[in-house]
């Protein structure tokens, strides 16, 4: 009779371990998704706040772009 009780306890222990593994897996998946969303929002916020958008500073490759204006010379006929 003791062997049957031990076997049933072992089955319940195994079922409990499987359920805990499933819960831990779901928790890890949710943690990864939330971390990914937070990282994505961090990238978007840093992109918008450091001057790449909005026309405050224009940089290309870490150097400021210089705006060259070409003045055309016009000749007038008198």
Beta strands, then each sheet from edge to edge (+ up, - down):
strand 1: 59-60
strand 2: 63-64
sheet 1: 1+ 2-
end
